[in-house]
């Protein structure tokens, strides 16, 4: 008889992504700071000389094998990039993992950062050119501009030298001839926020939109009420 009970015991309690190991797995911190005019999101701008230089994003990066979970990755990267102390980061929980068209998974970690102002932070100049905050309510009252890209499956690609590389040998595999040409054509929305501090777009904008959806029905609480962090 098939060992159904053994199979049930081996199925994951928290299923991940089927292609998770093929993707580059990353985590970012969504740093929330309570200020006099409300809660702000903390952002950084990537320094010149690194990948995606000049773009605005949240602190974060690749998950190391030593990281037990995305929360550890997000906190470690925030220490390295912004000079934040772990004691000042209160993890509130995680949001849904995003899968990008660039072959990345992004795990957003929401946290309250307990700092009085940004002067106490020491950003790494090799990675960060500047840091700033924007009120969360600003994003709520300024809808993003939305454009689209089209995602296609390409069985054949042309290299820089003009040589064609066959990725999917359609004829050899006996597949229908239509698969010898690009197929799919799924349209993917791309969000753009033109903020007073610069353009915020792409995956960072998508994460902000998800946070707005989660927080839209929250009600203010009195001082002293604490939130229990979750991993």
N, C-alpha and C positions, 0 to 999 in steps of 0.2 A: 504494500500500500504506500502511496506517496506520502512523505513526511510533512503533512500540512502544518502541524504544530511547530515543527522546526522552521519552516518557511515563515510562519507568522512571527516567530521570535526574532528572525533576522531582518524583517522589514523595518526601515527606520521610523522612529517615533516622530521625527521632524524631517520629512522628505526634503531634499534639496533639488537641484536641477540635474536633469539627465546629462546635460553637456557641461556640468559644472567644472569637471576636471580639465576639459579642453579649453575653457575660458581662463583668462587672467583675472583672478579674484581680487577685488579691492574693497576698501571700506572708507567712508568719510564721516567726519563728525559734523553734526548740525549744531553749532554752538549758540545757545540762547542766553542773552544777557539781560537781566532786569535793569532798566534805566528809569529815570524820572518820568519820561514820556511814554513808558510802556516797554514791552520786551523787544529786543533787537536781535537780528541775526548777525553773526560775525563772519566776515569774508576776508579772503586774502587774494592778492594778485600775484601771479607767478612771475618770478624773476627772469630777466633776460638770460639766454643761454641754456634754458631747460625746455623740455617738451611742453608745447602749448604756452610758450612765454607770452606774457601780457594778458592772459585770460584770467577772469575772476572765477574763483571756485571756493569750495569748503576745504579745510585741511583734511588730508587723507592720502592713501597710497596703497601699494600692493600689500597683500597679506603675506607675512613671513611664515615659514613652516612652524616657527616657535609660538606663533600667536594661537591661543586657544580658541578664539572666536573673533568676529569682526569688531567687537567693543575694544578688545585689546589692541587691535590694529589702529583703530581710530584714535585712541588715547595716545598710543606711542607716536603716531605721526603728528598729532597736535603738539606733543612735547617737543618733537624735533623741529617742526616748522615754525611754531609760534612761541616756543619757550614757555608754554603753559605747564603748571605743576599738576600732577595727577590729583592732588588734594583739592584743587579748584574745579575739577570736572565731576559733576554729578550726573551719571548716566540715567536717563529717564526710561529708555527703551529703544527698540529698533523699529524701523519701517520695512516695508516690503523690499526685497532685493530687486534691483533693476538689471536687465540684460540689455547691453548696448549693441548697436550695429557694428561697433569696432572690435567686438570679441572680448568685451569686459563684463564682469558682473560687479555691481556697485551696491554695497550694503550700507545704507544710511543709519547712523547711530545718533539719536537725539539726546542732547545733554544740556544741562544748565551749567554755565560757566560763571563761577563766583569771583568776579573781579570788579573793582570800583571804577576803573577806567582802563583804556588801552595802553597807558603809559607804563604799566607794570609788566607788559609783555615784551619779549626780546625776540622778534622774528629772525629766522636764519636768513641773512642776506643772499646766500647762495640759492635759496629756493623761493623766497618771498620778497617782492619789491615794496609792498605796502599792505596794511590791514585797515579795515574800516567796518562800521556797522550801519545797518539800515533797519528801520522799524518794521516789524513783521506786518503791521497794519498798512504800511505803504504798498506792499505787494497786493494786499487785499483790495485796496482802492484803485490800483492801477493794473488792469488786466494786461497780460502779456500779448505781444504780437505773435501770431502763429503762421508759420510757413510749413511746407512739406518737402520731404525728399522721397525718392522712389527706390525701393530695395529690390534688386534683381538677383537671380541665380545665374551666374555666368559659367557655362561649361568650358569656355575657351577664353584665355586672356592674352593680351598682347604685351610683351615685355618692352622695356625702354629701348632696346635695340631693334625693335620691330618684329622680332621673332614671336611666333604664336606658340603658346603652351596649352596643350590639351589636358584639361583637368579631368574631364569625364569622357572616356572613349565610347561615345554613344553607339557607334556602329559595331564595335567589338563586343559590347555588352548586349547587343540586340534590343536596345531601347528604341521607342518610337522616334522618328526623325526630328520631331518638334523639340526634343530635348537637346539637340545640337545647337540650338539658338537660345539666347537669354530668355528666361521665363520667370514668372512671379509677378513683379510689379506692385508689391504691397507699398502703400503710401504711409509714411511715418511722419507724424507731426513734430515740428521743432519749435520750441518756445523761445521768445526773445523779450527780455525786460530791459528797456532803456532807462536806467536809473540815474539819479543825480551823481552817482559815483562811478558810472561806467556801465557798459553792456554786460548783462548776465544772461547766458543762453545755454542751450543744449541740456546735458544731463543735470547740471546744477539747477537750471530753471525748472526742469521736470521734478526734481526733488522738492523744491520750494512749493510747487503747485500741489504735490501730494501732502506736504505739511499743512498747507492752507486748508485742504479738504478735511484733514484730521482735526484741526483746531477751530473750524468755523462755528461749532456749536458749544465751545467751551465757555464757562462763565467765570468771571473774576472771583478770587477767593481772598479771604482775610489774611493779613500777615501772620506768619507763624505756622500755617498749615503746610506740612511737608509732603513731598511726593516720594514714594518708594521707587528706587531705581530697579530696572529689570534688565537682564541680559538675555 
